[in-house]
Amino acid sequence: MSVQERKERERAGRERLIVATARELAEQQGWDAVTTRRLAERIEYSQPVLYSHFRGKREIIGAVALEGAAELAAGVRAATAAADGPRERVYALARAYLDFAARNPAVYDALFQLDGGLAYAQEDTPEPLKDAFAALLESLAEVAGDGVHPGVFTETFWAALHGLATLTRARRLPPEDTERRVELLVDRLSMV
């Protein structure tokens, strides 16, 4: 291994450490607790080292969001692959999505609430975000119904899931009725 390869590997390792530390701190104490000073202290590197990887908190939020998008896509695909039939896949998708949002509130915020400097639904949208949407589309396209654009249906279903996740987390909806809401969403919006 060349010196350059070793340096690149070390740099990638530091970058993963910064993202993992930011994510951990945000999940424990919220995104307001994530500052470059605190991150530098926690990873035991200077702030200039941190800035050599990310220009600031916004880019760190974006990196956490991209990591979260990949995890969300993998979780949705795993859940839907284990389900039999279109309705069961859509239900599994909804549960996987809501479970991800509940288990990873800071990551979910990085994905959908905070400004991580990422482009959504555009040509320059990063691949992990496109793949997360594709994971939803894969199961939802088959239940969109005749004459309904699968992408628009997926956006609408996703918006409903996002509303359920956000409102439940904010305690605007009682969590004990989540299963009934998911059943209603799947039954009313899916053409199965």
Long-range contacts (C-beta under 8 A, 24 or more apart in sequence): 11-53, 14-43, 14-45, 14-49, 14-53, 15-53, 15-63, 17-43, 18-43, 18-50, 18-53, 18-54, 18-60, 18-63, 19-60, 19-63, 19-64, 19-67, 22-60, 22-61, 22-63, 22-64, 23-64, 23-67, 23-106, 23-107, 26-64, 26-106, 26-107, 26-109, 26-110, 27-104, 27-105, 27-106, 27-107, 30-106, 31-61, 31-106, 31-109, 31-110, 31-114, 34-60, 58-115, 58-116, 58-117, 59-116, 59-117, 61-110, 61-114, 61-115, 61-116, 61-117, 62-110, 62-116, 62-117, 62-118, 63-116, 64-106, 64-107, 64-110, 64-116, 65-107, 65-110, 65-111, 65-114, 65-116, 65-118, 65-129, 66-118, 66-126, 66-128, 66-129, 67-107, 67-128, 68-104, 68-107, 68-108, 68-110, 68-111, 69-111, 69-126, 69-128, 69-129, 69-131, 69-132, 70-128, 70-131, 70-132, 71-100, 71-104, 71-107, 72-97, 72-100, 72-111, 72-132, 72-135, 73-128, 73-131, 73-132, 73-134, 73-135, 74-135, 75-99, 75-100, 76-100, 76-132, 76-135, 76-136, 76-139, 77-135, 77-138, 80-135, 80-138, 80-139, 85-192, 86-139, 86-142, 86-143, 86-190, 86-192, 87-143, 87-186, 87-190, 87-192, 89-139, 89-142, 90-139, 90-140, 90-143, 90-157, 90-186, 90-190, 90-192, 91-182, 91-183, 91-186, 92-139, 93-136, 93-139, 93-140, 94-161, 94-182, 94-185, 94-186, 95-182, 97-136, 97-158, 97-161, 97-165, 98-161, 98-164, 98-165, 98-168, 98-178, 98-182, 101-165, 101-166, 101-169, 102-165, 102-168, 102-169, 105-169, 108-165, 112-162, 133-158, 140-190, 143-189, 143-190, 143-191, 143-192, 144-191, 145-191, 146-191, 148-191, 153-189, 156-189, 157-185, 157-189, 160-185, 160-189, 161-185
